[in-house]
Amino acid sequence: MSNEGRFRSAARSALLFSAASVLALATSAQAQEAVGNQGASEAADSEAENVIIVAGIRASQKVAIDIKRDSIAVVDSIVAEDLGKLPDQNVAESLQRIAGVTIERNRGEGRYITVRGFGPKFNAVTVNARTLATDNNGREFSFDVMPSEIISGADVYKSPQANINGASIGATVDVKTLRAIDQKDQFAISASAGQMWAELADKFNPEVSGVASWRNADKTIGVSISGVYTKRDTRNDEFTIGAGHVYRSSTDSYYNAGGVPGARIGPNVAPFSRVSMPSNLSPFFFERSLERYGFSGSLQFRPTDTLTLSFDGLYSKADFREQQTGLAYDFSGGTLVEQVVEDNEAVYQRYQGGFVDQILQYDHRKVMTNQFGGNIEWKPTETLKMSFDASRSKAERRGKEDNLFTTIRRKNIDLWFDRRSGSPIYEYGFTSPNYPNASTNPNGITAHYYIWGGGTDVDDKIEEYRFDNEWKATSNLSLFAGAMYSRRTKTLTGDEMPFGEQCAYCGSDRVLPASLFSPTNRNFFQGSGPSDIVRDWVIYSPQQLVGVIDQFAAADGKAFNPAVFSPSASSVVDEKVKIGYFMANFTTDLGSMPLTINAGVRYEGTTYTSTGASRTVLSAQPNGQGQNIIVVSPIVPVGFEGKYHDWLPSVNIKLEATNELILRLSASKVMTRPTLTDLSPRQSIQTNPGNETISRGNPDLKPFRAKQVEADIEWYFTGNALLSAAVFYKKIDSFVTLVTTPQLVDQVTFQVTVPDNGKGATVKGFELGYRQAFTTLPSPFDGLGVQTSFNYTKSNANYTNQVAGVSYGLEGLSKTSYSLVGFYEKYGVQARLAYTWRDNFLQVASGRNGEPEYFDAYGQLDAGLSYEVTPQFTVFADALNLNDAKEFIYSVSTDRTKEYRKTGRRFSGGVRVRF
């Protein structure tokens, strides 16, 4: 997108938010009267009962507003509309409604969050203030494993307090599960059942959930439990550049054949030097089957007024089965007979006598996440409160032994691509002189390459113990002190096939039975994309294919074995953290204005060990058949240890200028530990032509450290409305950056990527938020409401990518983003229309072939509608991605596609019951 286009997008965003703000001001005079006796009565009742009412959109909005108003630090919240019901398919998609929070989507579902420009590795996620393990290789928490039905809400702490668990430069997100003893109703039960229809997959998927809560009348015993089951089959159509764009010259050994330099370049192609071109083209059907269970529960005892015991448990299990069926236009065979180069980019190429591969990849990801914790809270006196909390969390990922990557080949093919249309989907096609309809013809297909098994299993274990004390020293001074110990062990267990066995049939001299193959009949990117593309190819059973190849191998005396444990692809990072803090809350008056000051300091001492193994590529040579022959050294064990400590002061000031106007000022020093992936010494070696890469971790990394300050103004002009603005500034002392350098081994140049301690940067910006229920409008318009946010973030980070010769900024930072939600709630009708948009952002600083990759600007429209037939029975319907938005990832610039995904629309409907 051009600078002019970005300016226009930002302007449109600001205008949308301004329009919403004008609407707020236009109705504020009437809205202020809504506080009245009814609002005061509701507030008094709520305070008397000390409960949170979660029933309906307006009630959840009011609770979120009250949480923000009462907090000393800068906190934003989401609250379930009803028992066991957030308005989105997972927690991340609900969090994006908060000012300053954006999400990163992965194939149609929100997976990671970014807060004020800082991506997932900079944000800490806790459940009931306890760190939750994750099945990702690093610390980043993936919200697709946590169903929204098992939580009651979440708080986003943008400014830290010394007693808040979770070291982060971005924010700490504390997810809350239901606790029955604090509920208004003694007994409540809610359940829902529905079906979701996915457009591209054309399948219906069941979803069932239930929540139950009970306490006795004296509030001395309470128990709650929630559960959810989801089965979901989805499909995405994806056009990818599988190994990214590469720089090639006509003198490269890549164009040699039979030992003759330049033999693969025709006479009509002029000599060229360091021209960027796609390594291959890979149109894919990506199909995912997800089966997920989730449970959470709590048990509480309050035997006396001074003692409360709480026990919480959370368990989630998800089974992901993914199959990718697609073509792979590999240009490492045949003769380049035509080429058009513009601005040093190959925009058109045609090859004769080459080959086209097809890949069918099956991946199995079984994920289990649990957390169990207990808390004892004791109030021995009116002024002293003590608590002890212990928890354990575990996440594991399995399934690598089921993974299967297979490649088949069509030989003697004429193939071409053309990028000049400007579409993210390049025009492409291929023909065969030996048989018609080459893409779906089952004849002449040969065995090529496969990997049986392989991948990484993950085990993440966390144990935490904390002791907190609160002493109300005087009527306006409270002191807090505490200590905490945590230990986290992340184990990555990788499997690999020996390099030679992967490619026993790379000569593609074994023709496969035509009976193995049939057309997919799926119609790639139906109704969109260029007209001159291949929209169908063949599908097959990878297990049957492997069975046939095993028969070939037995007859030919070749070895094919499943992947085995690889020490160099495995590692263990063991991290121990000791924490202590002291904090004070002081209240006074500044003239007639109540003033609250929260100040404290937190100490965090970290020690860690990182163990694994390493190896070196000794030789690498192209074999002339689309693969490289690689020889590696024996494996050598490696081990590292490190330690560092941080003193983290923080201060939060809250001034209630009037009953409706609150001013805040916060300053703090913060840190984020390096992600565990970067600390790991494990290696990954890719050997395919055009994707020769080596990546490994760096156990000598230092943490991210920053100083930050922010100022906020909040106008609560009615009891159910808020207009807020915040400005923030963060000075990061050091960043972990990815450094990619070329390394020539024999005839092959590998791009070696290693994380390293880089220079710092500044991040600054502002955010606006507005939410209101228009309860004072004339009927029936008094059911209307709105929630909007607008975010602007800018950084001076300017790092250089040596491979592409371009500069880049911070991962995950979008300059502008906004969310606009309108809702209506009256006469039993509950309707919601939500549009969320974020600007483009750097997704990976060093992606395929070491180049930076960006996620393009994305906006999605969702809708929901329900009708309360009776107070106990509701029917509902929801729609996701009504505007059929596409996900677009590009390398360096928008004319160089990395991935372009069509996820389609999704519709669901069902019933809810509540007693």
Secondary structure, 3 states (H helix, E strand, C coil): CCHHHHHHHHHHHHHHHHHHHHHHHHHHHHHHCCCHHHHHHHHHHHHHHCCCCCCCHHHHHHHHHHHHHHCCCCEEEEECCECCECCCCEHHHHHCCCCCEEEEEECCEEEEEEECCECHHHCEEEECCEECCCCCCCCCCCHHHCEHHHCCEEEEECCCCCCCCCCCCCCEEEEECCCHHHCCCCEEEEEEEEEEEECCCCEEEEEEEEEEEEECCCCCEEEEEEEEEEEEEEEEEEEECCCCEEEECCCCHHHCECCECCCCECCCCCCCCCEEEECEEEEEEEEEEEEEEEEEEEEEEEEECCEEEEEEEEEEEEEEEEEEEEEEEECCCCEEEEEEEECCEEEEEEEEEEEEEEEEEEEEEEEEEEEEEEEEEECCCCCEEEEEEEEEEEEEEECHHHCEEEEEEEEEEEEEEECCCCCCCCEEEEECCCCCCCCCCCCCCEEEEEEECCEEEEEEEEEEEEEEEEEEEECCEEEEEEEEEEEEEEEEEEEECCHHHHCCCCCCCCECCHHHCEECCCCCCCCCCCCCCCCCCEECCHHHHHHHHHHHHHHHCCCCCCCEEEEEEEEEEEEEEEEEEEEEEEEEEECCEEEEEEEEEEEEEEEEEEEEEECCEEEEEECCCCCEEEEECCCEEEEEEEEEEEEEEEEEEEEECCCCEEEEEEEEEEEECCCHHHHCCCEEEECCCCCCEEEECCCCCCCEEEEEEEEEEEEEEECCEEEEEEEEEEEEEEEEEEEEEEEEECCEEEEEEEEEEEEEEEEEEEEEEEEEECCCCCCCHHHEEEEEEEEEEEECCCEEECCCCEEECCECCCCEEEEEEEEEEECCEEEEEEEEEECCEEEECCCHHHCCEEECCEEEEEEEEEEEEECCEEEEEEEECCCCCEEEEEECCCCCEEEEEECCCEEEEEEEEEC
